[in-house]
Amino acid sequence: MSKVNIKIEGVPYEVEAGLTILEAAKACGYEIPSLCAFNHGECNPGSCRVCLVEATGARGLVASCVYPVSEGMEIRISTPKATEARRRSVELLLSNHNQNCQQCDKNGKCELLHVAYLTGAREGAFTGEHSETHYDDVAPAIVRDTSKCILCGRCIARCQNAHGLGILGFENRGFRTFVSPAENRSFANSPCIQCGQCITVCPTGALMEKSEIGKIDEAVKAGKHVIVQVAPAVRAALGEEFDYPVGTPVTGKMIAALRRLGFERVYDVNFGADLTIMEEGTELLGRLTNGGVLPMITSCSPGWVNYAEMNYSDLLPHLSSCKSPHQMQGAIIKSYWAKEHGVDPKDIFVVSVMPCVAKKFEKEREQEKVNGIPDVDAVITTRELARMIRRAGILFNRLPEEDWDQDIMGDYSGAGVIFGVTGGVMEAALRTVYFKLTGVEHDKIVFEAVRGHDAGIREASIDINGTVVNVAIASGMKSAKVLLDEIRAGTSKYQFIEIMGCPGGCINGGGQPYVRSCFLPNEGDDILDTYKEKRAGALYSEDERQAVRQSHNNPQIIELYEKFLGEPNSHLAHELLHTSYAAREGFKS
Amino acid sequence: MKLQESAVAQITAICERYKNEKTPLMMILSDIQNEYGYIPLEVQELVSEKTGISVAEIYGVVTFYSFFSLTPKGKYIIGCCLGTACYVKGAQKVIDVFSEELGIKPGETTDDGMFTLDALRCIGACGIAPAVSVNGKVYPKMTGAQVREVIAQQYLNEGKEMPK
């Protein structure tokens, strides 16, 4: 890589050619306030004008996020002209912003507020007409409030990059411009899969999850048995909300926090994940031996299921009929647990803490109810849990390490833990399928070939006693589409495919903490490149610490089948743990 | 609303025309606007399917340019130029009278589907300001008093009497 010599505030530096001024300045120890630019040019419209600096050779001030460095360039960030221009840019953005910061759940993680703080912009510098605003909270997962939008386009780019979907776009022009699904529709009436990736990149509170904390409060007030269950990926990221390094597993403190929040039982969804493997593994073996529809595709990710129903309805028979782990576990809590504890299922309120916003949609599906009773009553994200912990005044880092409730569903295997990362469901299933076909455990336990932490496709051929099983893994709908088109064309060579909605899997879900360098001062500049791997590492390390590494060896799972369900894929198991899918129109009229 | 088979064939043929273009969207939308008359969401979904460009992006382009329309336009499109020269020569008055006579606001279409009233930016006819174009025919130095006459002429073209 060739180098160029530049000066920043008169001090000479040698930096890589081709960098933008913003990137070069960062490498030299300057964080120029910026807003619209995100993640190595994933979004880089140069539109917000917050990062203006002086540079020799340029006419006037330049937007440092798009202006490249060149040999001999002298850059001035701190001149009165530049600092005033940056402040004005932010004041202009604020002049068309609702500025109800105390009502906004993004408060504390809002980049607009952050650059206002950095640049010294204050409210009321410019007053006048506001653009017409639009508010959509019809979809169960995502709320869009254009009164907070700064038109950076990050959400548009992310939807396109992760899924090739492009649900969001700019509508109208000039002062009337706003971001929306076509026709200013609700997400609910568009082909949106409600994965929430757009939420994770929004710099303000214009896109947020639909909070269900209020529902939990109501259930507590009503005296219900409020039981909480937590997905594996939450423990790998919750710590980030409380200043732990990215990738620190905080399982013990998280459990302690949930107890202090007043939940009657604190369970790990990993139990449900183990149950899923028992059901899904048995289903796969059935399909393999009875000439069933292959390849079978996993069905744990509700974003992926939404995508399939709206775009590949002809392939729905390929989806496993298994509910996702938290829905299975919810159904078991409201049947087995209720029976064992002599509680009416109607008096139980199941809360799932998820790295996901699509789960908010999933729990409301008609196909996810047993006798009209929903398996799960409320879904909150990792971020909402952090809000509840702060609201309760709990000092997270001072909490003791506690363990899950252990009555009838506390045990879990290492296989359940890795469900939270792309390739994890596949690996967990292989551990059990291998045993079922051979009668012995796989000697290495782990299946390295299926592991990963990012979008893209991985494939492997596993030889099980002479039976070769070809498997593939995809996360993000852009990758999934490749595998699905192969199935459609009749050229797919796989027997089993794992698909997760979000790139990298649940560790990078739409409900996970925001990853922003400006709010993570102790992380490296490359945190946007490394956080998925770090979070995945937290889950793989927990897998390694478990005494039991395979779902079929979880003693409480064995007990559940002995005492209640009979055997995997039994009639009762089908009633409680399996679901169905139906074709849906993306643009509903 | 489901598109008729003939419409699907027409839109597909238009998309086909530009399949070798790197950035075909504007050309496709222009042709659809000219040949089909408007670009409703159903048509955009079809264009999306044929080109792989997302519906939201297409919708963004359609709503960005005033040339494109989401609703059917009238048989006669009356374009009043509101460019600088026409404006200072009284074009606002002209468009206001059209608006009043036709009972529609700029951008709208009469119920009988006869007229659409459009406000245009400079059409390059500053020498004959204020200018009005009806389906491409330009009427020079328009005044409010001539508006009824221009409307009547279109009815004449149709062999119809102008309603009172």
Interface residues (C-beta under 8 A of the other chain):
Chain A: I156 Q160 L165 G166 I167 L168 G169 F170 E171 N172 R173 S180 P181 A182 E183 P191 F587 S589
Chain B: M1 L41 Q44 E45 I53 S54 V55 A56 E57 I58 Y59 G60 T63 F64
